Amino acid sequence: MTGEHYDSLETRHRDEREADLFRRLPALIAHAIEEAPGWANHLSGVNPEMVTSRANLAKLPVLRKSELLEAQSRKPPFGDFAVADVTQYGRVFMSPGPIFEPQGSGADPWNGARALYAAGFRRGDIVHNCFAYHMTPGGFILDHGARALGCAVFPAGIGNTEMQLEAISKIRPNAYTGTPDYLKILLDKAAEAGVDVSSIRKGLVSGGALFPSLRAEYAERGVDVRQCYAVAEVGVIAYETQVDAGMVVNEDCIVEIVRPGTDEPVPDGEVGEVVVTGFSRVYPIIRLGTGDLSAIVSEPSPCGRTNMRLKGWMGRADQRTKIKGMFVDPKQVAEILSRHGEVDRARLIVERTGEQDTMRLVFESAVADDGLASALEVTLRDVTKLKGTVERADPGSLPNDGKVISDERKYD
């Protein structure tokens, strides 16, 4: 399969791609329910044939990683969410948590090749891969993608910087994959030691934020760097094609953005939790809550690709916070809103006054009801079992950052 294959698929319009994915989705869900008891239990009562649109997909429960972790603890290693036992997979991984994942099938099981191609990687490139190969699938995700493109890969992993510099000086790779920060460590150490690593001219990074200042520094040093967003269970979800243009959602997955603490999609442009559905037949993933925050970019991509775009990684959705010795969860804020349909948006702000924790619920509503704040105060106490104050805010004034609980206590 040529490298161009991974780019040519992007010429299909988003509507055509989505229609194809939703034609395939019922069969995937049926397969998961029939072959994996974990999915059968999680999707109990779901009729796969009805899940042919985003609206119907949104009716299915989100599987959050905390739930997957609990299931795997009860029934190791996969919590009955894989379609085969551990002996049937080529590799099995353990990510922090610990959460176990099996390797999918095919030459590029984590769909990394298209992200690499968009970053300028081509057949014949030599890739210095600094993602970890130990226990987690990190190193393998882009290793497989690069080799599917026809690249050669040096499996550097992490650490042993001096040995890595020696390998770079001898093998002369022209491409880097790894975390955003580690490339700087390599370049700085090489400059200190007088080692020539100028062969590296491009990179694809993930696993952390690529800050604009760091990207600019790489550009000044002659390295063009792009970034992608990936999770162990699915692989590459989205990737950059141009600087500061968001990330294009990868083929063969469906991405939704939901309000933290709920299963409900938010309007385009609003920050929420990334939920992904992946189409692996050996490890089907249906509405997995990644715990990461992002938002959908509605404007057309300047690169010409038409698929959905994400703004990129914008933080974590898990905002569970301990207040006065008790945990308050985003689900509880969602429960408060569900009891007051006239409230459009709300944020629970946690502060410290003197030596005591305090909380206040700030809400937006187009309904002019003087008794609404008092009613919300009662509901806040009923749901959280804690006393707090309630304030009305002007419509549209709450920050669009995905937070429903904002911990603003100072600990220094």
PATORRO-841573 format. One record per residue (C-alpha): residue number from 1; residue in one letter; x, y, z. Coordinates in Angstrom, 2 decimals. Example, Ala and Ser with C-alpha at 12.3 -4.5 7.8 and 13.67 -1.06 7.14 Angstrom:
REM PATORRO-841573
REC  seq  type        u        v        w
REC    1     A    12.30    -4.50     7.80
REC    2     S    13.67    -1.06     7.14
This chain:
REM PATORRO-841573
REC  seq  type        u        v        w
REC    1     M     0.00     0.00     0.00
REC    2     T     1.53     3.32    -1.02
REC    3     G     1.85     6.39     1.17
REC    4     E    -0.38     8.29    -1.19
REC    5     H    -3.21     5.90    -0.30
REC    6     Y    -3.40     7.41     3.16
REC    7     D    -3.87    10.89     1.74
REC    8     S    -6.17    10.09    -1.17
REC    9     L    -8.90     8.85     1.15
REC   10     E    -9.14    12.38     2.52
REC   11     T   -10.60    13.58    -0.78
REC   12     R   -13.91    11.99     0.14
REC   13     H   -16.36    14.50     1.57
REC   14     R   -17.17    14.32     5.27
REC   15     D   -20.83    13.47     4.63
REC   16     E   -19.83    10.53     2.45
REC   17     R   -17.36     9.29     5.06
REC   18     E   -19.89     9.61     7.89
REC   19     A   -22.57     7.81     5.89
REC   20     D   -20.16     4.94     5.34
REC   21     L   -19.24     4.74     9.04
REC   22     F   -22.87     4.72    10.13
REC   23     R   -23.66     2.00     7.59
REC   24     R   -20.96    -0.10     9.26
REC   25     L   -21.79     0.83    12.85
REC   26     P   -24.78    -1.50    13.45
REC   27     A   -22.70    -4.52    12.45
REC   28     L   -19.88    -3.43    14.77
REC   29     I   -22.25    -3.02    17.72
REC   30     A   -23.92    -6.37    17.01
REC   31     H   -20.49    -8.02    16.80
REC   32     A   -19.42    -6.47    20.12
REC   33     I   -22.62    -7.54    21.89
REC   34     E   -22.47   -11.08    20.50
REC   35     E   -18.76   -11.70    21.14
REC   36     A   -17.92    -9.67    24.27
REC   37     P   -19.99   -10.08    27.47
REC   38     G   -18.76    -6.73    28.75
REC   39     W   -20.31    -4.95    25.79
REC   40     A   -23.46    -7.08    26.03
REC   41     N   -23.92    -5.89    29.61
REC   42     H   -22.98    -2.27    28.93
REC   43     L   -25.28    -2.03    25.89
REC   44     S   -28.10    -4.09    27.34
REC   45     G   -31.37    -3.40    25.52
REC   46     V   -29.70    -1.67    22.56
REC   47     N   -30.93    -2.62    19.10
REC   48     P   -27.83    -2.33    16.87
REC   49     E   -29.92    -1.87    13.71
REC   50     M   -31.28     1.41    15.07
REC   51     V   -27.87     3.03    15.59
REC   52     T   -27.46     4.59    12.15
REC   53     S   -27.03     8.28    12.99
REC   54     R   -25.26    10.59    15.42
REC   55     A   -28.56    11.24    17.19
REC   56     N   -29.13     7.54    17.80
REC   57     L   -25.49     6.92    18.73
REC   58     A   -25.83     9.64    21.38
REC   59     K   -28.54     7.56    23.07
REC   60     L   -25.98     4.86    23.94
REC   61     P   -24.17     5.13    27.30
REC   62     V   -20.62     6.45    27.33
REC   63     L   -18.06     3.97    28.65
REC   64     R   -15.60     5.94    30.75
REC   65     K   -12.12     4.72    31.54
REC   66     S   -12.92     4.50    35.24
REC   67     E   -15.67     2.01    34.37
REC   68     L   -13.35     0.07    32.08
REC   69     L   -10.76    -0.05    34.86
REC   70     E   -13.34    -1.39    37.31
REC   71     A   -14.48    -4.04    34.81
REC   72     Q   -10.90    -5.15    34.19
REC   73     S   -10.30    -5.38    37.94
REC   74     R   -13.30    -7.69    38.26
REC   75     K   -12.52    -9.77    35.17
REC   76     P    -8.88    -9.39    34.08
REC   77     P    -7.35    -8.61    31.78
REC   78     F    -9.91    -7.00    29.44
REC   79     G   -13.06    -6.86    31.57
REC   80     D   -14.88    -8.95    28.94
REC   81     F   -14.74    -6.01    26.48
REC   82     A   -12.47    -7.82    24.00
REC   83     V   -13.86   -10.35    21.53
REC   84     A   -11.17   -12.98    22.19
REC   85     D    -9.04   -14.16    25.09
REC   86     V    -5.50   -12.97    25.70
REC   87     T    -3.91   -15.86    23.77
REC   88     Q    -5.47   -14.69    20.49
REC   89     Y    -3.65   -11.34    20.32
REC   90     G    -0.17   -10.72    18.98
REC   91     R     0.62    -8.25    21.76
REC   92     V    -1.06    -7.20    25.00
REC   93     F    -0.26    -3.88    26.68
REC   94     M    -0.65    -2.29    30.09
REC   95     S    -1.22     1.45    30.26
REC   96     P    -1.24     3.54    33.46
REC   97     G    -4.22     2.72    35.64
REC   98     P    -3.52    -0.06    34.97
REC   99     I    -5.70    -0.55    31.90
REC  100     F    -4.96    -3.47    29.57
REC  101     E    -5.32    -3.27    25.79
REC  102     P    -4.88    -5.91    23.08
REC  103     Q    -3.20    -5.09    19.78
REC  104     G    -5.51    -4.89    16.80
REC  105     S    -5.01    -6.57    13.46
REC  106     G    -3.47    -5.41    10.20
REC  107     A    -0.32    -3.55     9.22
REC  108     D    -1.48    -0.30    10.84
REC  109     P    -3.78    -1.33    13.72
REC  110     W    -3.77     2.11    15.37
REC  111     N    -4.30     4.11    12.13
REC  112     G    -1.11     6.11    12.49
REC  113     A    -0.03     6.21     8.84
REC  114     R    -2.38     8.98     7.75
REC  115     A    -1.17    11.31    10.52
REC  116     L     2.43    10.63     9.53
REC  117     Y     1.70    11.29     5.88
REC  118     A     0.04    14.61     6.75
REC  119     A     3.19    15.52     8.71
REC  120     G     5.32    14.99     5.60
REC  121     F     6.55    11.44     6.23
REC  122     R     7.12     9.41     3.07
REC  123     R     8.34     6.03     1.89
REC  124     G    12.10     5.77     2.36
REC  125     D    12.23     8.03     5.42
REC  126     I    14.13     6.85     8.50
REC  127     V    12.15     7.50    11.67
REC  128     H    13.74     7.88    15.11
REC  129     N    10.86     6.75    17.34
REC  130     C    11.11     7.94    20.95
REC  131     F     7.76     6.73    22.22
REC  132     A     7.98     4.06    24.92
REC  133     Y     8.00     0.43    23.82
REC  134     H     7.85    -0.84    27.39
REC  135     M     4.44    -2.17    28.54
REC  136     T     2.36     0.52    26.81
REC  137     P     1.43     0.60    23.09
REC  138     G     2.89     4.10    22.70
REC  139     G     5.97     3.12    20.71
REC  140     F     4.08     0.68    18.52
REC  141     I     1.30     3.08    17.48
REC  142     L     3.48     5.19    15.16
REC  143     D     6.06     2.43    14.59
REC  144     H     3.42     0.41    12.75
REC  145     G     2.10     3.48    10.99
REC  146     A     5.56     4.48     9.76
REC  147     R     6.36     1.00     8.48
REC  148     A     2.97     0.83     6.77
REC  149     L     4.07     3.95     4.87
REC  150     G     7.31     2.26     3.85
REC  151     C     9.57     4.04     6.37
REC  152     A    12.38     2.41     8.32
REC  153     V    12.11     2.79    12.10
REC  154     F    14.77     2.96    14.81
REC  155     P    12.98     1.89    18.04
REC  156     A    14.74     4.33    20.36
REC  157     G    12.17     4.43    23.13
REC  158     I    12.82     6.82    26.00
REC  159     G    16.01     7.51    27.97
REC  160     N    19.64     6.60    27.18
REC  161     T    20.02     9.99    25.52
REC  162     E    23.75     9.64    24.81
REC  163     M    23.21     6.32    23.03
REC  164     Q    20.31     7.82    21.08
REC  165     L    22.54    10.65    19.88
REC  166     E    25.12     8.12    18.73
REC  167     A    22.43     6.23    16.82
REC  168     I    21.21     9.44    15.17
REC  169     S    24.74    10.40    14.11
REC  170     K    25.30     6.97    12.51
REC  171     I    21.88     6.05    11.11
REC  172     R    21.04     9.64    10.06
REC  173     P    17.23     9.54    10.50
REC  174     N    15.36    12.40     8.87
REC  175     A    12.24    12.16    11.03
REC  176     Y    11.34    12.09    14.72
REC  177     T     8.34    10.69    16.57
REC  178     G     7.91    11.07    20.32
REC  179     T     6.76    13.51    22.94
REC  180     P     7.09    17.24    22.21
REC  181     D     9.63    17.88    24.95
REC  182     Y    12.03    15.01    24.33
REC  183     L    13.04    16.27    20.91
REC  184     K    14.35    19.43    22.59
REC  185     I    16.36    17.31    25.02
REC  186     L    17.95    15.47    22.09
REC  187     L    18.73    18.66    20.19
REC  188     D    20.13    20.45    23.25
REC  189     K    22.28    17.50    24.33
REC  190     A    23.57    17.11    20.79
REC  191     A    24.57    20.78    20.70
REC  192     E    26.38    20.44    24.03
REC  193     A    28.21    17.29    22.97
REC  194     G    29.00    18.45    19.45
REC  195     V    27.03    15.60    17.88
REC  196     D    25.55    16.16    14.42
REC  197     V    21.80    15.47    14.47
REC  198     S    20.96    17.83    11.63
REC  199     S    19.54    14.96     9.59
REC  200     I    16.25    15.27    11.52
REC  201     R    14.07    17.67     9.54
REC  202     K    10.51    16.76    10.50
REC  203     G     8.57    15.31    13.38
REC  204     L     5.20    14.09    14.59
REC  205     V     4.63    14.42    18.33
REC  206     S     1.95    13.38    20.81
REC  207     G     1.48    12.60    24.49
REC  208     G     1.69    16.24    25.60
REC  209     A     1.04    19.79    24.54
REC  210     L     3.15    21.25    21.72
REC  211     F     3.36    24.85    22.89
REC  212     P     3.69    27.48    20.15
REC  213     S     7.02    28.70    21.54
REC  214     L     8.46    25.18    21.37
REC  215     R     7.19    24.62    17.83
REC  216     A     8.75    27.95    16.82
REC  217     E    12.06    26.91    18.37
REC  218     Y    12.02    23.66    16.40
REC  219     A    11.30    25.58    13.21
REC  220     E    14.27    27.87    13.90
REC  221     R    16.43    24.76    14.28
REC  222     G    15.22    23.41    10.95
REC  223     V    12.69    20.82    12.18
REC  224     D     9.06    21.04    10.97
REC  225     V     6.88    19.51    13.70
REC  226     R     3.21    18.51    13.65
REC  227     Q     1.18    16.85    16.39
REC  228     C    -1.49    14.18    16.67
REC  229     Y    -3.93    13.06    19.35
REC  230     A    -4.09     9.36    20.22
REC  231     V    -5.37     7.02    22.91
REC  232     A    -4.21     3.47    23.59
REC  233     E    -7.63     1.87    23.05
REC  234     V    -8.20     3.27    19.56
REC  235     G    -4.95     4.77    18.27
REC  236     V    -4.67     8.06    16.40
REC  237     I    -7.94     9.97    16.70
REC  238     A    -6.96    13.26    15.05
REC  239     Y    -3.89    14.92    13.55
REC  240     E    -2.57    18.24    12.30
REC  241     T    -2.25    19.00     8.62
REC  242     Q    -1.23    22.65     9.02
REC  243     V     0.03    24.73    11.93
REC  244     D    -2.71    26.38    14.03
REC  245     A    -5.52    24.83    11.97
REC  246     G    -6.85    22.30    14.47
REC  247     M    -6.69    18.53    14.04
REC  248     V    -8.49    16.52    11.37
REC  249     V   -10.39    13.53    12.75
REC  250     N    -8.94    10.28    11.46
REC  251     E   -10.81     7.92     9.18
REC  252     D   -12.36     4.82    10.71
REC  253     C   -13.52     6.48    13.92
REC  254     I   -16.47     8.59    15.04
REC  255     V   -15.77    11.45    17.43
REC  256     E   -18.32    13.22    19.62
REC  257     I   -17.89    16.03    22.15
REC  258     V   -20.10    15.61    25.23
REC  259     R   -20.72    17.78    28.26
REC  260     P   -18.47    16.55    31.11
REC  261     G   -20.37    14.35    33.54
REC  262     T   -23.03    13.45    30.96
REC  263     D   -23.49    11.40    27.78
REC  264     E   -24.99    14.36    25.89
REC  265     P   -23.23    15.96    22.88
REC  266     V   -22.62    19.71    23.06
REC  267     P   -23.08    22.18    20.17
REC  268     D   -20.16    22.63    17.77
REC  269     G   -17.59    24.99    19.23
REC  270     E   -18.41    24.25    22.87
REC  271     V   -15.66    22.58    24.87
REC  272     G   -16.45    19.13    26.24
REC  273     E   -15.15    15.60    26.67
REC  274     V   -13.89    13.68    23.64
REC  275     V   -15.86    10.47    23.08
REC  276     V   -14.64     8.08    20.40
REC  277     T   -16.03     5.03    18.61
REC  278     G   -13.46     2.81    16.90
REC  279     F   -14.08     0.11    14.32
REC  280     S   -11.57    -2.59    15.25
REC  281     R   -13.18    -6.01    14.92
REC  282     V   -10.81    -7.53    17.50
REC  283     Y   -11.23    -4.75    20.08
REC  284     P   -14.40    -2.77    19.29
REC  285     I   -14.73     0.55    21.10
REC  286     I   -18.18     2.18    21.29
REC  287     R   -18.53     5.65    22.83
REC  288     L   -15.39     5.54    24.95
REC  289     G   -14.99     8.64    27.11
REC  290     T   -11.34     9.60    26.81
REC  291     G   -11.36    12.06    29.71
REC  292     D    -9.79    14.68    27.42
REC  293     L   -11.32    18.04    26.57
REC  294     S   -11.62    19.50    23.07
REC  295     A   -14.12    21.24    20.80
REC  296     I   -15.30    20.88    17.20
REC  297     V   -14.06    23.45    14.69
REC  298     S   -16.90    24.27    12.28
REC  299     E   -15.00    26.34     9.70
REC  300     P   -13.58    24.60     6.60
REC  301     S   -10.00    23.43     6.93
REC  302     P    -7.47    25.56     5.01
REC  303     C    -5.79    22.35     3.81
REC  304     G    -8.92    21.31     1.90
REC  305     R    -9.76    18.22     3.97
REC  306     T   -13.45    18.09     4.79
REC  307     N   -13.57    15.75     7.76
REC  308     M   -14.50    16.99    11.23
REC  309     R   -11.77    18.95    13.00
REC  310     L   -10.93    19.28    16.68
REC  311     K    -9.25    22.26    18.29
REC  312     G    -6.75    19.88    19.83
REC  313     W    -6.15    18.75    23.39
REC  314     M    -7.59    21.33    25.81
REC  315     G    -7.18    19.66    29.22
REC  316     R    -8.85    16.93    31.23
REC  317     A   -12.58    16.43    31.73
REC  318     D   -12.28    14.67    35.08
REC  319     Q   -13.12    17.52    37.45
REC  320     R   -14.12    15.46    40.50
REC  321     T   -13.26    17.69    43.46
REC  322     K   -13.15    17.20    47.22
REC  323     I   -14.98    19.97    49.11
REC  324     K   -15.17    19.98    52.90
REC  325     G   -14.01    16.37    52.87
REC  326     M   -16.67    15.21    50.37
REC  327     F   -16.25    14.60    46.64
REC  328     V   -18.41    16.54    44.21
REC  329     D   -18.59    15.11    40.69
REC  330     P   -19.53    16.71    37.33
REC  331     K   -22.42    14.22    37.21
REC  332     Q   -23.91    15.95    40.23
REC  333     V   -23.78    19.32    38.49
REC  334     A   -25.49    17.68    35.50
REC  335     E   -28.14    16.32    37.88
REC  336     I   -28.80    19.83    39.22
REC  337     L   -29.26    21.16    35.69
REC  338     S   -31.56    18.28    34.76
REC  339     R   -33.95    19.38    37.53
REC  340     H   -34.04    22.96    36.23
REC  341     G   -34.58    22.96    32.49
REC  342     E   -34.64    26.76    32.39
REC  343     V   -30.88    26.82    33.19
REC  344     D   -28.75    26.93    30.04
REC  345     R   -25.26    26.54    31.53
REC  346     A   -23.71    26.41    34.98
REC  347     R   -20.36    26.17    36.71
REC  348     L   -19.61    25.21    40.30
REC  349     I   -16.78    27.39    41.60
REC  350     V   -14.82    26.10    44.59
REC  351     E   -12.93    28.66    46.66
REC  352     R   -11.41    29.06    50.09
REC  353     T   -12.55    31.82    52.42
REC  354     G   -10.41    32.11    55.51
REC  355     E    -9.74    28.50    56.45
REC  356     Q   -12.94    27.03    55.00
REC  357     D   -13.93    25.61    51.63
REC  358     T   -16.80    27.43    49.95
REC  359     M   -18.69    26.78    46.74
REC  360     R   -21.00    28.81    44.56
REC  361     L   -23.03    27.76    41.56
REC  362     V   -22.95    30.35    38.79
REC  363     F   -25.64    29.83    36.15
REC  364     E   -26.91    31.32    32.91
REC  365     S   -30.59    31.44    32.02
REC  366     A   -32.74    33.37    29.59
REC  367     V   -35.70    32.96    31.95
REC  368     A   -36.23    35.95    34.27
REC  369     D   -37.36    34.09    37.38
REC  370     D   -36.46    35.71    40.69
REC  371     G   -37.08    32.45    42.51
REC  372     L   -34.77    30.38    40.31
REC  373     A   -31.61    31.12    42.29
REC  374     S   -33.29    30.12    45.57
REC  375     A   -34.59    26.89    44.02
REC  376     L   -31.14    26.08    42.66
REC  377     E   -29.64    26.63    46.10
REC  378     V   -31.98    24.03    47.55
REC  379     T   -31.19    21.57    44.75
REC  380     L   -27.47    22.17    45.15
REC  381     R   -27.68    21.19    48.80
REC  382     D   -29.93    18.19    48.08
REC  383     V   -27.63    16.77    45.40
REC  384     T   -24.19    17.48    46.90
REC  385     K   -25.16    17.35    50.60
REC  386     L   -23.17    20.56    50.97
REC  387     K   -24.27    24.15    51.41
REC  388     G   -23.36    26.68    48.74
REC  389     T   -24.46    29.95    47.21
REC  390     V   -26.00    30.56    43.79
REC  391     E   -25.40    33.47    41.41
REC  392     R   -26.92    34.40    38.06
REC  393     A   -24.54    35.36    35.25
REC  394     D   -25.24    37.13    31.96
REC  395     P   -25.95    34.71    29.05
REC  396     G   -22.72    33.79    27.29
REC  397     S   -20.47    35.10    30.07
REC  398     L   -19.28    31.76    31.47
REC  399     P   -15.96    30.65    29.92
REC  400     N   -16.15    28.09    27.11
REC  401     D   -13.49    25.79    28.53
REC  402     G   -15.42    22.62    29.30
REC  403     K   -15.31    23.12    33.05
REC  404     V   -18.39    22.47    35.11
REC  405     I   -16.39    22.42    38.35
REC  406     S   -13.66    25.03    38.72
REC  407     D   -11.35    24.58    41.71
REC  408     E    -9.96    28.05    42.40
REC  409     R    -8.53    27.40    45.84
REC  410     K    -4.96    28.57    46.44
REC  411     Y    -2.68    26.12    48.19
REC  412     D     0.43    28.29    48.57
